[in-house]
């Protein structure tokens, strides 16, 4: 490959994304950033949005610190309950109760003509967050487990089970999609259980889903 061809490739956007929002520092929620690094796409100042504590965690620890040294990513700091704008979208990070061993946890409310709330990981629902979900057009929320009986160590990694969340949100006008599905969740294996959820007006999110707001 000639130098001219290499330069042409480097000048193009290599991934179909314009930015990444991070919620917290559990490994499954940030390690994908490594694909922006030298060993893969080798991006240049790709926009990443996260809290100041999350930025510290990423910049101080191996292997994500190399993304900073090589300038593969550019962090845009966000603050809980402080709205910011990206083009015509209004985005507000909100605090989420979760296990914060090394940083903090936020969800995101995204508004344009419609409103979407994104909370993929939470220990338990509280009144304020439930209110925000019910006041949204779309909710992409924690569906890690189907029930509390799913894993013997449930208390160590608490998540609001789908069967309980449905009881809380049943009747709401919000279009609710469950995400963050654990390998043990029966919706992965039993179409009957998945259909029971969908018959109540809820959905299981799939890769590549697009929300028009």
Order of alpha helices (4+ residues) and beta strands (2+ residues): alpha-beta-beta-alpha-alpha-beta-beta-beta-beta-beta-alpha-beta-alpha-beta-alpha-beta
